Amino acid sequence: MDIFLIIMAFVCLLVGIVGSIVPGLPGPPISWVGLLVAGFTPWVANTPALLIVTAAVAIFITVMDYVIPSLTTKRFGGSKYGIWGCNIGLVVSIFGLPFGPTGLLGMVFWPFIGALIGEFIKQQDFQPALKAGFGAFVGFLTGTLLKVVYCIAILIVVIAAMV
């Protein structure tokens, strides 16, 4: 049974890393489940504090993945119109239209286009609208990087606990 649990833990950990890049899979929560499952084996001793802290970080990063594009849109000069466009793009990207359910291209495409259109409506100038759209893209990359770093860190914690 312990071998089965450790295999399931590593499957969750690897799927979590993939889910950090591929939309539709919540990478950090899946990695956290891998940490939790590994704790049921005699090789990994999880403390309640570790589980609580890593769960809180997983939830925080998952939420921030949707907030960061709006923040970077504003940081790159976007107005409320650009931010609203980015947010609408994020909602549309959840459905992945027109690139299939939660497709990677849709997750990048829609916040960028939403910020671009929203800012263009406000300023009637393509240059600042493009800058705001680029801010949404930078936010997407930042959120993805945070998720990947978290999932790899959880994998390292489990491997280190086994050694």
GROMACS elastic network, one bead per residue, 0.5 to 0.9 nm:
[ bonds ]
;  ai    aj funct       b0    kb
    1     4     6  0.51035   500
    1     5     6  0.62776   500
    1     6     6  0.87435   500
    1    41     6  0.86595   500
    2     5     6  0.50667   500
    2     6     6  0.61985   500
    2     7     6  0.85674   500
    2    38     6  0.89392   500
    2    40     6  0.78698   500
    2    41     6  0.54668   500
    2    42     6  0.75727   500
    2    43     6  0.88630   500
    3     6     6  0.52086   500
    3     7     6  0.61519   500
    3     8     6  0.85855   500
    3    41     6  0.82196   500
    4     7     6  0.51475   500
    4     8     6  0.61597   500
    4     9     6  0.85724   500
    5     8     6  0.50164   500
    5     9     6  0.60319   500
    5    10     6  0.86395   500
    5    37     6  0.63717   500
    5    38     6  0.65376   500
    5    40     6  0.73545   500
    5    41     6  0.67855   500
    6    10     6  0.62153   500
    6    11     6  0.85260   500
    6    34     6  0.86004   500
    6    37     6  0.73126   500
    6    38     6  0.55983   500
    6    39     6  0.89227   500
    6    40     6  0.85901   500
    6    41     6  0.69163   500
    6    43     6  0.88036   500
    7    10     6  0.52121   500
    7    11     6  0.61364   500
    7    12     6  0.86463   500
    7    38     6  0.87274   500
    8    12     6  0.61764   500
    8    13     6  0.85540   500
    8    34     6  0.71535   500
    8    37     6  0.73232   500
    8    38     6  0.81072   500
    9    12     6  0.51516   500
    9    13     6  0.61586   500
    9    14     6  0.86815   500
    9    31     6  0.83221   500
    9    33     6  0.74045   500
    9    35     6  0.65345   500
    9    36     6  0.77725   500
    9    37     6  0.53736   500
    9    38     6  0.52735   500
    9    39     6  0.89105   500
    9   158     6  0.89552   500
   10    14     6  0.60349   500
   10    15     6  0.83476   500
   10    31     6  0.87425   500
   10    34     6  0.63537   500
   10    35     6  0.86153   500
   10    38     6  0.80470   500
   10   155     6  0.79703   500
   10   158     6  0.88176   500
   11    14     6  0.52309   500
   11    15     6  0.59712   500
   11    16     6  0.83517   500
   11    31     6  0.89917   500
   11    34     6  0.74014   500
   12    15     6  0.50529   500
   12    16     6  0.58744   500
   12    17     6  0.86375   500
   12    30     6  0.57214   500
   12    31     6  0.56190   500
   12    32     6  0.81549   500
   12    33     6  0.66765   500
   12    35     6  0.83490   500
   12    37     6  0.87678   500
   13    16     6  0.50349   500
   13    17     6  0.64669   500
   13    18     6  0.88488   500
   13    27     6  0.85673   500
   13    28     6  0.89028   500
   13    30     6  0.68183   500
   13    32     6  0.76461   500
   13    33     6  0.79064   500
   13    34     6  0.51921   500
   13    35     6  0.75043   500
   13   151     6  0.70387   500
   13   152     6  0.81845   500
   13   154     6  0.75536   500
   13   155     6  0.60459   500
   14    17     6  0.51515   500
   14    18     6  0.63535   500
   14    19     6  0.84666   500
   14    30     6  0.89079   500
   14    31     6  0.74755   500
   14    34     6  0.87477   500
   14   151     6  0.83608   500
   14   152     6  0.88030   500
   14   155     6  0.80379   500
   15    18     6  0.50068   500
   15    19     6  0.58279   500
   15    20     6  0.85205   500
   15    25     6  0.81966   500
   15    27     6  0.70288   500
   15    30     6  0.70417   500
   15    31     6  0.73599   500
   16    20     6  0.61889   500
   16    21     6  0.89765   500
   16    25     6  0.75719   500
   16    26     6  0.70456   500
   16    28     6  0.59048   500
   16    29     6  0.73429   500
   16    32     6  0.82146   500
   16    34     6  0.83411   500
   16   147     6  0.88700   500
   16   148     6  0.84198   500
   16   151     6  0.61925   500
   16   152     6  0.87826   500
   17    20     6  0.51890   500
   17    21     6  0.71223   500
   17    22     6  0.89108   500
   17    27     6  0.58722   500
   17    28     6  0.77406   500
   17    30     6  0.86315   500
   17    31     6  0.72510   500
   17   147     6  0.78736   500
   17   148     6  0.59194   500
   17   149     6  0.87137   500
   17   150     6  0.86553   500
   17   151     6  0.54162   500
   17   152     6  0.67224   500
   17   155     6  0.88490   500
   18    21     6  0.55124   500
   18    22     6  0.60249   500
   18    25     6  0.80035   500
   18    27     6  0.68618   500
   18   148     6  0.83117   500
   19    23     6  0.64405   500
   19    24     6  0.71955   500
   19    26     6  0.56633   500
   19    28     6  0.78576   500
   19    30     6  0.80362   500
   19   147     6  0.86845   500
   19   148     6  0.86378   500
   20    23     6  0.72582   500
   20    25     6  0.72289   500
   20    26     6  0.67568   500
   20    28     6  0.69462   500
   20   143     6  0.89731   500
   20   144     6  0.61272   500
   20   145     6  0.81225   500
   20   146     6  0.85832   500
   20   147     6  0.52523   500
   20   148     6  0.53984   500
   20   151     6  0.75711   500
   21    25     6  0.85645   500
   21    27     6  0.78648   500
   21   104     6  0.80075   500
   21   144     6  0.62337   500
   21   145     6  0.85330   500
   21   147     6  0.79971   500
   21   148     6  0.72428   500
   22    25     6  0.65191   500
   22    26     6  0.87851   500
   22    27     6  0.84636   500
   22   102     6  0.85030   500
   22   103     6  0.76381   500
   22   104     6  0.60739   500
   23    26     6  0.75402   500
   23    27     6  0.87959   500
   23    94     6  0.83851   500
   23   101     6  0.88510   500
   23   102     6  0.55311   500
   23   103     6  0.61751   500
   23   104     6  0.56807   500
   23   107     6  0.70289   500
   24    27     6  0.88914   500
   24    94     6  0.78165   500
   24   101     6  0.77078   500
   24   102     6  0.53812   500
   24   103     6  0.76232   500
   24   104     6  0.87327   500
   25    30     6  0.80612   500
   26    29     6  0.59000   500
   26    30     6  0.63034   500
   26    31     6  0.87997   500
   26    62     6  0.73586   500
   27    30     6  0.52810   500
   27    31     6  0.61704   500
   27    32     6  0.86480   500
   27    58     6  0.86944   500
   27    62     6  0.82639   500
   27   147     6  0.67498   500
   27   148     6  0.79004   500
   27   150     6  0.89620   500
   27   151     6  0.69769   500
   28    31     6  0.50807   500
   28    32     6  0.61423   500
   28    33     6  0.87026   500
   28    55     6  0.86778   500
   28    57     6  0.85247   500
   28    58     6  0.50878   500
   28    59     6  0.77001   500
   28    61     6  0.74819   500
   28    62     6  0.68911   500
   28   147     6  0.61168   500
   28   148     6  0.80714   500
   28   150     6  0.66616   500
   28   151     6  0.57352   500
   28   154     6  0.88098   500
   29    33     6  0.62823   500
   29    34     6  0.87103   500
   29    55     6  0.74293   500
   29    58     6  0.57379   500
   29    59     6  0.71465   500
   29    62     6  0.79261   500
   29   151     6  0.89114   500
   30    33     6  0.50658   500
   30    34     6  0.64244   500
   30    35     6  0.88613   500
   30   151     6  0.87047   500
   31    35     6  0.64370   500
   31    36     6  0.87209   500
   31    58     6  0.85741   500
   31   150     6  0.85155   500
   31   151     6  0.57621   500
   31   152     6  0.86608   500
   31   154     6  0.66834   500
   31   155     6  0.76092   500
   32    36     6  0.62218   500
   32    37     6  0.86357   500
   32    51     6  0.80672   500
   32    54     6  0.69747   500
   32    55     6  0.65077   500
   32    58     6  0.71421   500
   32   151     6  0.80325   500
   32   154     6  0.71850   500
   33    37     6  0.60620   500
   33    38     6  0.84623   500
   34    37     6  0.51412   500
   34    38     6  0.60738   500
   34    39     6  0.86336   500
   34   154     6  0.84896   500
   34   155     6  0.84592   500
   34   158     6  0.86542   500
   35    38     6  0.51356   500
   35    39     6  0.63715   500
   35    44     6  0.87153   500
   35    46     6  0.79571   500
   35    51     6  0.80089   500
   35   154     6  0.68713   500
   35   155     6  0.78397   500
   35   157     6  0.82705   500
   35   158     6  0.64919   500
   36    39     6  0.51999   500
   36    40     6  0.71305   500
   36    46     6  0.74994   500
   36    51     6  0.72179   500
   37    40     6  0.54920   500
   37    41     6  0.75660   500
   38    41     6  0.56227   500
   38    42     6  0.85763   500
   38    43     6  0.78081   500
   38    44     6  0.59228   500
   38    45     6  0.81722   500
   38    46     6  0.81897   500
   38   158     6  0.71935   500
   39    42     6  0.74650   500
   39    43     6  0.76991   500
   39    44     6  0.50224   500
   39    45     6  0.53930   500
   39    46     6  0.51697   500
   39    47     6  0.85587   500
   39   158     6  0.87114   500
   40    43     6  0.85008   500
   40    44     6  0.74039   500
   40    45     6  0.79174   500
   40    46     6  0.84220   500
   41    44     6  0.59497   500
   41    45     6  0.77861   500
   42    45     6  0.70255   500
   43   161     6  0.70490   500
   43   162     6  0.52962   500
   43   163     6  0.84092   500
   44   158     6  0.68030   500
   44   159     6  0.86321   500
   44   160     6  0.88670   500
   44   161     6  0.53506   500
   44   162     6  0.57509   500
   45   161     6  0.71750   500
   45   162     6  0.88560   500
   46    49     6  0.82585   500
   46    50     6  0.63949   500
   46    51     6  0.67694   500
   46   161     6  0.87998   500
   47    50     6  0.51969   500
   47    51     6  0.63972   500
   47    52     6  0.86989   500
   48    51     6  0.51077   500
   48    52     6  0.60817   500
   48    53     6  0.85353   500
   49    52     6  0.51583   500
   49    53     6  0.60354   500
   49    54     6  0.84295   500
   50    53     6  0.52861   500
   50    54     6  0.59728   500
   50    55     6  0.83348   500
   51    54     6  0.52960   500
   51    55     6  0.59117   500
   51    56     6  0.84906   500
   52    55     6  0.51337   500
   52    56     6  0.61101   500
   52    57     6  0.86101   500
   53    56     6  0.51388   500
   53    57     6  0.61997   500
   53    58     6  0.85977   500
   54    57     6  0.50302   500
   54    58     6  0.60507   500
   54    59     6  0.86081   500
   54   154     6  0.82704   500
   55    58     6  0.50098   500
   55    59     6  0.61864   500
   55    60     6  0.85010   500
   56    59     6  0.51881   500
   56    60     6  0.60444   500
   56    61     6  0.85789   500
   57    61     6  0.60152   500
   57    62     6  0.84287   500
   57   150     6  0.83290   500
   58    61     6  0.52619   500
   58    62     6  0.60848   500
   58    63     6  0.86290   500
   58   147     6  0.82917   500
   58   150     6  0.76263   500
   58   151     6  0.88612   500
   59    62     6  0.51110   500
   59    63     6  0.61854   500
   59    64     6  0.85005   500
   60    63     6  0.52491   500
   60    64     6  0.60018   500
   60    65     6  0.85450   500
   61    65     6  0.60189   500
   61    66     6  0.89593   500
   61   143     6  0.76040   500
   61   146     6  0.69169   500
   61   147     6  0.65764   500
   61   150     6  0.83396   500
   62    65     6  0.52593   500
   62    66     6  0.73179   500
   62   143     6  0.84123   500
   62   147     6  0.75678   500
   63    66     6  0.56631   500
   63    67     6  0.66237   500
   63    68     6  0.88878   500
   64    68     6  0.56110   500
   64    69     6  0.87378   500
   64   143     6  0.69402   500
   65    68     6  0.57760   500
   65    69     6  0.75085   500
   65   139     6  0.81045   500
   65   140     6  0.72684   500
   65   142     6  0.80657   500
   65   144     6  0.71926   500
   65   146     6  0.81831   500
   65   147     6  0.80094   500
   66    69     6  0.65564   500
   66    70     6  0.77911   500
   66    87     6  0.83118   500
   66    90     6  0.72307   500
   66   139     6  0.88601   500
   66   140     6  0.83046   500
   66   143     6  0.77945   500
   67    70     6  0.56124   500
   67    71     6  0.65043   500
   67    72     6  0.89456   500
   67    87     6  0.85079   500
   67   139     6  0.84111   500
   67   143     6  0.87215   500
   68    72     6  0.60867   500
   68    73     6  0.84295   500
   68   136     6  0.81215   500
   68   138     6  0.88434   500
   68   139     6  0.51352   500
   68   140     6  0.72072   500
   68   142     6  0.74490   500
   68   143     6  0.65299   500
   69    72     6  0.52176   500
   69    73     6  0.60317   500
   69    74     6  0.86805   500
   69    83     6  0.84753   500
   69    86     6  0.71371   500
   69    87     6  0.81456   500
   69    90     6  0.85719   500
   69   111     6  0.74738   500
   69   112     6  0.89029   500
   69   135     6  0.69648   500
   69   137     6  0.69473   500
   69   138     6  0.70826   500
   69   140     6  0.56300   500
   69   141     6  0.87022   500
   69   142     6  0.82597   500
   69   143     6  0.78733   500
   70    73     6  0.50342   500
   70    74     6  0.63747   500
   70    75     6  0.86369   500
   70    78     6  0.89260   500
   70    82     6  0.83559   500
   70    83     6  0.53405   500
   70    84     6  0.79870   500
   70    86     6  0.61133   500
   70    87     6  0.66066   500
   70   111     6  0.86067   500
   70   115     6  0.86335   500
   70   135     6  0.81422   500
   70   136     6  0.64055   500
   70   139     6  0.72935   500
   71    74     6  0.52330   500
   71    75     6  0.61707   500
   71    76     6  0.87103   500
   71    83     6  0.78410   500
   71   135     6  0.82878   500
   71   136     6  0.81021   500
   71   139     6  0.73879   500
   72    76     6  0.60266   500
   72    77     6  0.86437   500
   72    78     6  0.84737   500
   72   132     6  0.81267   500
   72   134     6  0.87064   500
   72   136     6  0.59294   500
   72   137     6  0.83969   500
   72   138     6  0.68073   500
   72   139     6  0.53662   500
   72   140     6  0.89894   500
   73    76     6  0.52382   500
   73    77     6  0.66789   500
   73    78     6  0.52561   500
   73    79     6  0.81577   500
   73    82     6  0.68970   500
   73    83     6  0.61523   500
   73    86     6  0.74950   500
   73   112     6  0.89859   500
   73   115     6  0.71676   500
   73   131     6  0.81609   500
   73   132     6  0.50006   500
   73   133     6  0.66954   500
   73   134     6  0.74255   500
   73   137     6  0.83310   500
   73   138     6  0.83193   500
   73   139     6  0.74466   500
   74    77     6  0.52418   500
   74    79     6  0.62714   500
   74    80     6  0.78385   500
   74    82     6  0.75958   500
   74    83     6  0.64924   500
   74   132     6  0.71222   500
   74   135     6  0.74561   500
   74   136     6  0.86742   500
   75    78     6  0.69157   500
   75   132     6  0.82462   500
   75   135     6  0.70986   500
   76   128     6  0.87046   500
   76   131     6  0.61889   500
   76   132     6  0.54427   500
   76   133     6  0.84885   500
   76   134     6  0.76719   500
   76   135     6  0.52397   500
   76   136     6  0.85374   500
   77    82     6  0.88024   500
   77   128     6  0.71966   500
   77   129     6  0.87164   500
   77   131     6  0.71165   500
   77   132     6  0.59498   500
   77   135     6  0.82145   500
   78    81     6  0.73847   500
   78    82     6  0.50665   500
   78    83     6  0.64353   500
   78   115     6  0.76118   500
   78   116     6  0.89373   500
   78   118     6  0.88308   500
   78   119     6  0.64418   500
   78   128     6  0.75379   500
   78   129     6  0.73693   500
   78   131     6  0.76730   500
   78   133     6  0.81649   500
   78   135     6  0.80349   500
   79    82     6  0.52128   500
   79    83     6  0.62925   500
   79    84     6  0.85789   500
   79   118     6  0.84635   500
   79   119     6  0.66311   500
   79   122     6  0.78571   500
   79   132     6  0.82878   500
   80    84     6  0.59335   500
   80    85     6  0.83413   500
   80   118     6  0.82500   500
   80   119     6  0.81305   500
   80   122     6  0.88121   500
   81    84     6  0.51296   500
   81    85     6  0.60122   500
   81    86     6  0.85225   500
   81   115     6  0.74603   500
   81   117     6  0.84567   500
   81   119     6  0.54504   500
   81   120     6  0.84922   500
   81   121     6  0.75028   500
   81   122     6  0.62835   500
   82    86     6  0.60678   500
   82    87     6  0.85810   500
   82   114     6  0.70974   500
   82   116     6  0.65430   500
   82   117     6  0.72404   500
   82   120     6  0.79782   500
   82   121     6  0.86720   500
   82   122     6  0.80071   500
   82   129     6  0.75765   500
   82   132     6  0.65002   500
   82   133     6  0.77547   500
   83    86     6  0.50017   500
   83    87     6  0.61719   500
   83    88     6  0.85787   500
   83   114     6  0.83043   500
   83   115     6  0.60979   500
   83   118     6  0.74808   500
   83   119     6  0.81404   500
   83   132     6  0.83856   500
   83   136     6  0.86163   500
   84    88     6  0.60656   500
   84    89     6  0.83848   500
   84   114     6  0.77109   500
   84   115     6  0.71976   500
   84   118     6  0.68814   500
   85    88     6  0.51059   500
   85    89     6  0.60186   500
   85    90     6  0.85731   500
   85   110     6  0.89737   500
   85   111     6  0.71192   500
   85   112     6  0.84716   500
   85   113     6  0.77099   500
   85   116     6  0.73482   500
   85   117     6  0.66433   500
   85   119     6  0.75947   500
   86    90     6  0.61639   500
   86    91     6  0.87522   500
   86   110     6  0.74901   500
   86   112     6  0.65026   500
   86   113     6  0.74574   500
   86   116     6  0.79997   500
   86   117     6  0.89005   500
   86   118     6  0.77136   500
   86   132     6  0.89640   500
   86   133     6  0.78510   500
   86   136     6  0.66144   500
   87    91     6  0.63558   500
   87    92     6  0.86369   500
   87   111     6  0.67139   500
   87   114     6  0.74221   500
   87   115     6  0.80001   500
   88    91     6  0.51276   500
   88    92     6  0.61856   500
   88    93     6  0.85080   500
   88   110     6  0.81415   500
   88   111     6  0.72621   500
   88   114     6  0.64115   500
   88   115     6  0.86089   500
   89    92     6  0.50137   500
   89    93     6  0.59510   500
   89    94     6  0.87057   500
   89   107     6  0.83651   500
   89   109     6  0.80594   500
   89   112     6  0.72967   500
   89   113     6  0.69530   500
   89   115     6  0.75377   500
   90    94     6  0.64727   500
   90   107     6  0.70378   500
   90   108     6  0.88630   500
   90   110     6  0.63410   500
   90   111     6  0.51923   500
   90   114     6  0.81794   500
   91    94     6  0.53467   500
   91    95     6  0.73071   500
   91   110     6  0.85659   500
   91   111     6  0.85241   500
   92    95     6  0.55381   500
   92    96     6  0.64963   500
   92    97     6  0.66064   500
   92   106     6  0.83340   500
   92   107     6  0.85900   500
   92   110     6  0.67223   500
   92   111     6  0.83613   500
   93    97     6  0.64313   500
   93    98     6  0.88891   500
   93    99     6  0.89221   500
   93   101     6  0.83753   500
   93   102     6  0.61780   500
   93   103     6  0.78187   500
   93   104     6  0.88651   500
   93   105     6  0.88691   500
   93   106     6  0.53033   500
   93   108     6  0.80089   500
   93   109     6  0.78445   500
   93   110     6  0.57027   500
   93   111     6  0.74237   500
   94    97     6  0.81688   500
   94   101     6  0.73269   500
   94   102     6  0.52613   500
   94   103     6  0.84605   500
   94   106     6  0.81839   500
   94   107     6  0.72178   500
   95    98     6  0.84487   500
   95    99     6  0.88609   500
   95   100     6  0.75923   500
   95   101     6  0.53193   500
   95   102     6  0.54713   500
   95   103     6  0.83670   500
   95   106     6  0.84893   500
   96    99     6  0.53765   500
   96   100     6  0.51616   500
   96   103     6  0.53050   500
   96   104     6  0.80947   500
   96   105     6  0.81899   500
   96   106     6  0.51263   500
   96   107     6  0.69045   500
   96   110     6  0.85264   500
   97   100     6  0.60571   500
   97   101     6  0.69952   500
   97   102     6  0.78042   500
   97   103     6  0.82105   500
   97   106     6  0.65949   500
   97   110     6  0.85577   500
   98   101     6  0.83060   500
   98   103     6  0.87103   500
   98   106     6  0.72164   500
   99   102     6  0.75526   500
   99   103     6  0.55918   500
   99   104     6  0.81131   500
   99   105     6  0.67384   500
   99   106     6  0.57088   500
  100   103     6  0.54221   500
  100   106     6  0.79549   500
  101   106     6  0.86065   500
  102   105     6  0.84384   500
  102   106     6  0.65934   500
  102   107     6  0.66849   500
  103   106     6  0.51867   500
  103   107     6  0.63670   500
  103   108     6  0.89193   500
  104   107     6  0.51269   500
  104   108     6  0.64966   500
  104   109     6  0.84625   500
  105   108     6  0.52825   500
  105   109     6  0.57399   500
  105   110     6  0.84051   500
  106   110     6  0.57012   500
  106   111     6  0.84842   500
  107   110     6  0.61000   500
  107   111     6  0.70667   500
  107   112     6  0.89939   500
  107   140     6  0.80198   500
  108   111     6  0.63693   500
  108   112     6  0.66129   500
  108   113     6  0.88956   500
  108   136     6  0.84650   500
  108   137     6  0.64599   500
  108   140     6  0.66959   500
  108   141     6  0.86713   500
  109   112     6  0.54168   500
  109   113     6  0.60787   500
  109   114     6  0.85020   500
  109   137     6  0.82128   500
  110   113     6  0.50440   500
  110   114     6  0.57898   500
  110   115     6  0.84114   500
  111   114     6  0.50084   500
  111   115     6  0.60543   500
  111   116     6  0.83992   500
  111   133     6  0.74017   500
  111   136     6  0.59451   500
  111   137     6  0.72667   500
  111   140     6  0.83542   500
  112   115     6  0.53477   500
  112   116     6  0.60799   500
  112   117     6  0.86274   500
  112   130     6  0.85646   500
  112   132     6  0.79486   500
  112   134     6  0.65425   500
  112   135     6  0.78661   500
  112   136     6  0.53231   500
  112   137     6  0.57890   500
  113   117     6  0.59864   500
  113   118     6  0.83711   500
  113   133     6  0.64510   500
  113   136     6  0.88464   500
  114   117     6  0.52488   500
  114   118     6  0.59452   500
  114   119     6  0.84065   500
  114   133     6  0.74822   500
  114   136     6  0.88448   500
  115   118     6  0.51219   500
  115   119     6  0.59362   500
  115   120     6  0.83150   500
  115   129     6  0.71216   500
  115   130     6  0.82347   500
  115   132     6  0.59625   500
  115   134     6  0.84879   500
  115   135     6  0.84375   500
  115   136     6  0.67891   500
  116   119     6  0.53586   500
  116   120     6  0.60047   500
  116   121     6  0.86264   500
  116   126     6  0.80610   500
  116   128     6  0.84443   500
  116   130     6  0.56213   500
  116   131     6  0.79221   500
  116   132     6  0.62142   500
  116   134     6  0.82946   500
  116   136     6  0.89296   500
  117   120     6  0.50002   500
  117   121     6  0.61138   500
  117   122     6  0.86684   500
  117   129     6  0.70699   500
  117   130     6  0.89326   500
  117   133     6  0.83897   500
  118   121     6  0.52450   500
  118   122     6  0.64852   500
  118   123     6  0.88949   500
  118   129     6  0.76755   500
  119   122     6  0.50621   500
  119   123     6  0.60972   500
  119   124     6  0.77425   500
  119   125     6  0.82019   500
  119   126     6  0.83826   500
  119   128     6  0.72505   500
  119   130     6  0.82385   500
  119   132     6  0.69486   500
  119   133     6  0.82536   500
  120   123     6  0.52737   500
  120   125     6  0.57812   500
  120   126     6  0.60948   500
  120   127     6  0.87315   500
  120   128     6  0.77274   500
  120   129     6  0.51168   500
  120   130     6  0.83479   500
  121   124     6  0.56609   500
  121   125     6  0.84176   500
  121   129     6  0.86830   500
  122   125     6  0.83959   500
  122   129     6  0.87583   500
  123   126     6  0.81017   500
  123   128     6  0.77274   500
  123   129     6  0.76141   500
  124   129     6  0.82956   500
  125   128     6  0.63191   500
  125   129     6  0.65422   500
  125   130     6  0.88866   500
  126   129     6  0.50327   500
  126   130     6  0.59426   500
  126   131     6  0.85940   500
  127   130     6  0.51733   500
  127   131     6  0.63281   500
  127   132     6  0.88113   500
  128   132     6  0.62271   500
  128   133     6  0.85892   500
  129   132     6  0.51537   500
  129   133     6  0.62106   500
  129   134     6  0.85993   500
  130   134     6  0.60959   500
  130   135     6  0.85961   500
  131   134     6  0.50142   500
  131   135     6  0.63000   500
  131   136     6  0.88917   500
  132   136     6  0.65507   500
  132   137     6  0.88524   500
  133   136     6  0.51207   500
  133   137     6  0.64661   500
  133   138     6  0.87838   500
  134   138     6  0.61910   500
  134   139     6  0.85642   500
  135   138     6  0.50351   500
  135   139     6  0.61772   500
  135   140     6  0.86778   500
  136   139     6  0.50091   500
  136   140     6  0.63122   500
  136   141     6  0.88166   500
  137   140     6  0.50441   500
  137   141     6  0.63838   500
  137   142     6  0.86475   500
  138   141     6  0.51115   500
  138   142     6  0.61158   500
  138   143     6  0.86467   500
  139   143     6  0.61349   500
  139   144     6  0.85284   500
  140   143     6  0.52620   500
  140   144     6  0.62058   500
  140   145     6  0.86406   500
  141   144     6  0.50894   500
  141   145     6  0.61069   500
  141   146     6  0.86588   500
  142   145     6  0.51013   500
  142   146     6  0.62504   500
  142   147     6  0.87235   500
  143   146     6  0.51532   500
  143   147     6  0.63216   500
  143   148     6  0.87346   500
  144   147     6  0.51688   500
  144   148     6  0.62170   500
  144   149     6  0.86375   500
  145   148     6  0.51527   500
  145   149     6  0.60981   500
  145   150     6  0.85559   500
  146   149     6  0.52388   500
  146   150     6  0.61717   500
  146   151     6  0.86724   500
  147   150     6  0.51949   500
  147   151     6  0.61935   500
  147   152     6  0.86215   500
  148   151     6  0.52104   500
  148   152     6  0.61155   500
  148   153     6  0.84640   500
  149   152     6  0.52480   500
  149   153     6  0.60347   500
  149   154     6  0.86794   500
  150   153     6  0.50460   500
  150   154     6  0.62688   500
  150   155     6  0.87007   500
  151   154     6  0.51468   500
  151   155     6  0.62894   500
  151   156     6  0.86855   500
  152   156     6  0.61805   500
  152   157     6  0.86377   500
  153   156     6  0.50275   500
  153   157     6  0.61891   500
  153   158     6  0.87538   500
  154   158     6  0.63280   500
  154   159     6  0.86632   500
  155   158     6  0.52645   500
  155   159     6  0.62149   500
  155   160     6  0.85293   500
  156   159     6  0.50823   500
  156   160     6  0.58825   500
  156   161     6  0.84147   500
  157   160     6  0.51415   500
  157   161     6  0.61010   500
  157   162     6  0.87057   500
  158   161     6  0.51288   500
  158   162     6  0.63805   500
  158   163     6  0.89210   500
  159   162     6  0.51585   500
  159   163     6  0.64183   500
  160   163     6  0.52657   500
